[in-house]
Amino acid sequence: MVTHDLVQTDLWASSAAASATDIQIRSSRRARRLGMRVSRTGRIEVVAPVRTPRVLIDAFISQHRDWAIERSTQALAVAPPPEAFPPVAIAFHLDGSRWRVHLAGGSGEAALREPTPGVLQLSGTLDATATRAVLRRWLLRRARPVFEPLLQATAAEWSIDYRSMTVRCQRSRWGSCSSRGVINLNASLLFQRAAVVRYLMIHELTHIEHMNHSARFWRAVEARCPDWRKLDRELLQGWRSVPQWIYSK
């Protein structure tokens, strides 16, 4: 299922217990127990409740390390081939827009502008890190005006009031709803079909009424989106359509 909870996190380096594999450890205020996940790119992450003793985290990693390495190896075996970077073009499935990327060169700080509709011009010193950073910032700016009217229309359809909307680039969450009524959406939803994005918005807005995944919650989701199961499965595979540069270091 979609992961919904908005988690405030801190990152710290993995320990010697995981020295043979890069295992990242994330501290979460919402986590109630230690957990481990493997992303589609083979990235291994341990989620730990705040103030969990390091010795317990190391023991947990040792216990589950072989499983994680196996899953990571499997993910890497089916991972798509490396993409050209910077990309030649960026296309959004959600609204059908397409942007050609033009490398203007030059010196100084990396910068991005839109000289004409459908063209992104990158200039300055374009090392990989700086180029990814300016493209991510543009992605966040582009996502908001696309998402906002869709979220407003979906909320109005079901007479649901939410407080505000935020947009982020998250590695493992498509969306979330806070207890204060803030809807967070992943900018990478731009690469998904409109029906899938609508389901995600319905899902998160329904959390305004039910801050859980109870039977009542799912009944409400199904009443608003009868084919949510199919769309949820599609969303789980949606990371495959997201360009690799968005989450690369």
C-alpha positions as CSV (number, residue, x, y, z in Angstrom):
1,M,0.0,0.0,0.0
2,V,1.0,3.6,-0.2
3,T,3.0,5.0,2.6
4,H,1.3,8.0,4.1
5,D,2.7,9.2,7.4
6,L,4.8,12.4,7.1
7,V,7.9,11.5,9.1
8,Q,10.5,14.0,10.4
9,T,13.9,12.3,10.1
10,D,17.6,12.5,10.8
11,L,20.3,10.6,9.0
12,W,23.4,9.2,10.4
13,A,26.1,6.9,9.0
14,S,25.7,3.1,9.1
15,S,27.8,1.1,11.5
16,A,30.6,-1.4,11.1
17,A,28.0,-4.1,11.5
18,A,26.9,-3.2,7.9
19,S,30.3,-2.4,6.5
20,A,30.1,-4.6,3.5
21,T,26.9,-3.0,2.3
22,D,25.7,0.7,2.4
23,I,22.8,0.5,4.8
24,Q,21.3,3.9,5.7
25,I,19.7,4.5,9.1
26,R,16.9,6.9,9.5
27,S,15.4,8.1,12.9
28,S,11.7,8.6,12.8
29,R,9.4,10.1,15.5
30,R,6.5,8.0,14.1
31,A,8.2,4.7,14.1
32,R,7.2,2.3,16.9
33,R,9.7,-0.4,16.1
34,L,12.8,-1.1,14.0
35,G,12.1,-1.8,10.3
36,M,14.1,-2.4,7.2
37,R,13.2,-1.7,3.6
38,V,14.9,-2.2,0.2
39,S,14.1,0.3,-2.6
40,R,13.8,-0.5,-6.3
41,T,17.3,0.8,-6.8
42,G,18.7,-1.6,-4.2
43,R,19.1,1.0,-1.5
44,I,18.8,-0.5,2.0
45,E,17.3,1.6,4.8
46,V,16.7,0.9,8.5
47,V,14.0,3.0,10.2
48,A,14.4,3.4,13.9
49,P,12.3,5.1,16.6
50,V,14.0,8.2,18.0
51,R,16.5,7.5,20.8
52,T,16.8,3.8,19.9
53,P,20.1,2.6,21.4
54,R,22.8,2.0,18.8
55,V,23.5,-1.4,20.1
56,L,19.9,-2.5,19.3
57,I,20.1,-1.0,15.8
58,D,23.4,-2.9,15.1
59,A,21.9,-6.1,16.4
60,F,18.8,-5.6,14.1
61,I,21.1,-5.0,11.1
62,S,23.1,-8.1,11.8
63,Q,19.9,-10.2,12.1
64,H,18.4,-9.0,8.8
65,R,21.5,-8.1,6.8
66,D,21.5,-11.3,4.7
67,W,17.9,-10.8,3.7
68,A,18.5,-7.2,2.8
69,I,21.5,-8.0,0.7
70,E,19.6,-10.7,-1.2
71,R,16.7,-8.3,-1.9
72,S,19.1,-5.5,-2.9
73,T,20.9,-7.9,-5.3
74,Q,17.6,-8.9,-6.8
75,A,16.5,-5.2,-7.3
76,L,19.8,-4.3,-8.9
77,A,19.5,-7.3,-11.3
78,V,16.3,-5.9,-12.8
79,A,17.1,-2.2,-12.5
80,P,16.9,-0.2,-15.7
81,P,20.2,0.6,-17.4
82,P,21.9,3.9,-16.5
83,E,20.3,6.9,-18.1
84,A,22.1,9.7,-20.0
85,F,22.7,12.7,-17.8
86,P,21.9,15.5,-18.1
87,P,18.7,14.3,-19.7
88,V,18.0,15.2,-23.3
89,A,14.3,15.9,-22.4
90,I,11.9,15.7,-19.5
91,A,8.3,14.5,-20.1
92,F,5.5,14.5,-17.6
93,H,2.8,11.8,-18.0
94,L,0.4,13.6,-15.8
95,D,-0.3,16.7,-18.0
96,G,1.4,15.5,-21.2
97,S,4.0,18.3,-21.2
98,R,7.5,17.9,-22.5
99,W,10.7,19.9,-22.0
100,R,13.8,19.8,-24.1
101,V,17.0,20.3,-22.1
102,H,19.5,22.7,-23.7
103,L,23.1,22.9,-22.3
104,A,24.2,26.5,-22.8
105,G,27.6,26.1,-21.0
106,G,29.4,29.0,-19.4
107,S,31.0,29.5,-16.0
108,G,29.9,30.3,-12.5
109,E,27.1,28.8,-10.5
110,A,24.8,26.4,-12.3
111,A,21.5,28.0,-13.3
112,L,18.3,27.1,-15.1
113,R,15.8,29.2,-17.0
114,E,13.0,28.7,-19.5
115,P,13.8,30.9,-22.5
116,T,10.8,29.6,-24.5
117,P,7.9,27.3,-23.7
118,G,9.1,23.7,-23.6
119,V,12.8,24.5,-23.3
120,L,15.0,24.3,-20.2
121,Q,18.3,26.0,-20.6
122,L,21.1,25.0,-18.2
123,S,24.1,27.3,-17.9
124,G,27.1,27.7,-15.7
125,T,29.5,25.1,-14.3
126,L,27.4,21.9,-14.9
127,D,28.9,19.2,-12.7
128,A,26.5,16.4,-12.0
129,T,25.7,17.5,-8.4
130,A,24.9,21.0,-9.3
131,T,22.9,20.0,-12.4
132,R,20.8,17.6,-10.4
133,A,20.2,20.3,-7.7
134,V,18.9,22.9,-10.2
135,L,16.7,20.3,-12.0
136,R,15.2,19.1,-8.7
137,R,14.4,22.7,-7.7
138,W,12.7,23.2,-11.1
139,L,10.8,20.0,-10.7
140,L,9.4,21.2,-7.3
141,R,8.4,24.6,-8.8
142,R,6.8,22.9,-11.8
143,A,4.8,20.4,-9.7
144,R,3.0,22.9,-7.5
145,P,0.9,24.7,-10.1
146,V,0.0,21.3,-11.7
147,F,-0.9,19.6,-8.4
148,E,-2.8,22.4,-6.7
149,P,-5.8,22.7,-8.9
150,L,-6.2,18.9,-9.1
151,L,-6.1,18.6,-5.3
152,Q,-8.5,21.5,-4.8
153,A,-11.0,19.9,-7.3
154,T,-10.7,16.5,-5.8
155,A,-11.2,17.9,-2.3
156,A,-14.2,20.0,-3.4
157,E,-15.8,16.9,-5.1
158,W,-16.0,15.2,-1.7
159,S,-16.4,18.4,0.5
160,I,-13.1,17.7,2.3
161,D,-11.2,20.6,3.8
162,Y,-7.5,20.4,4.0
163,R,-5.2,23.0,5.5
164,S,-2.5,23.3,2.9
165,M,-0.4,21.4,0.3
166,T,3.4,20.8,0.3
167,V,5.5,19.3,-2.5
168,R,8.7,17.3,-1.9
169,C,11.1,14.9,-3.6
170,Q,10.8,11.8,-1.4
171,R,12.4,8.4,-2.1
172,S,9.8,6.1,-0.7
173,R,6.5,8.1,-0.2
174,W,4.1,9.2,-2.9
175,G,2.1,11.2,-0.4
176,S,1.1,11.9,3.2
177,C,-1.4,13.6,5.3
178,S,-0.5,15.2,8.7
179,S,-2.7,15.4,11.7
180,R,-3.0,19.1,11.0
181,G,-4.5,18.5,7.6
182,V,-1.4,19.2,5.5
183,I,-1.3,17.2,2.3
184,N,2.2,16.4,1.1
185,L,2.7,15.2,-2.5
186,N,5.8,13.8,-4.1
187,A,6.9,15.8,-7.1
188,S,7.6,12.6,-9.0
189,L,3.8,12.1,-9.3
190,L,4.3,14.3,-12.4
191,F,5.5,11.1,-14.1
192,Q,2.4,9.1,-13.3
193,R,-1.0,8.7,-15.1
194,A,-3.8,11.2,-14.1
195,A,-6.0,8.3,-12.8
196,V,-3.2,7.2,-10.5
197,V,-2.5,10.7,-9.2
198,R,-6.3,11.2,-8.5
199,Y,-6.3,7.9,-6.5
200,L,-3.4,9.1,-4.4
201,M,-5.1,12.4,-3.7
202,I,-8.3,10.7,-2.7
203,H,-6.3,8.4,-0.5
204,E,-4.6,11.3,1.3
205,L,-7.7,13.5,1.6
206,T,-9.6,10.6,3.1
207,H,-7.0,10.6,5.9
208,I,-8.5,14.0,6.9
209,E,-11.5,12.0,8.1
210,H,-9.7,8.8,9.1
211,M,-6.1,9.1,10.3
212,N,-5.5,5.4,10.0
213,H,-6.0,2.5,7.7
214,S,-9.1,1.1,9.3
215,A,-11.9,-0.7,7.6
216,R,-13.9,2.5,7.6
217,F,-11.0,4.3,5.9
218,W,-10.8,1.8,3.1
219,R,-14.6,1.8,2.6
220,A,-14.5,5.6,2.2
221,V,-11.6,5.3,-0.3
222,E,-13.5,2.6,-2.3
223,A,-16.7,4.7,-2.3
224,R,-14.7,7.5,-3.9
225,C,-12.4,5.4,-6.1
226,P,-13.9,1.9,-6.8
227,D,-10.8,0.7,-8.7
228,W,-8.4,1.8,-6.0
229,R,-6.8,-1.6,-5.7
230,K,-5.6,-1.7,-9.4
231,L,-4.4,1.9,-9.1
232,D,-2.6,1.2,-5.9
233,R,-0.7,-1.6,-7.5
234,E,0.2,0.6,-10.4
235,L,1.4,3.3,-8.0
236,L,3.6,0.8,-6.3
237,Q,5.3,0.2,-9.6
238,G,5.3,3.9,-10.5
239,W,8.9,4.4,-9.4
240,R,10.0,2.6,-12.6
241,S,8.8,5.6,-14.6
242,V,10.7,8.2,-12.5
243,P,14.0,9.3,-14.0
244,Q,17.0,8.1,-12.1
245,W,18.6,11.5,-11.7
246,I,15.9,12.7,-9.4
247,Y,17.1,10.4,-6.6
248,S,20.7,10.0,-7.5
249,K,23.3,11.6,-5.3
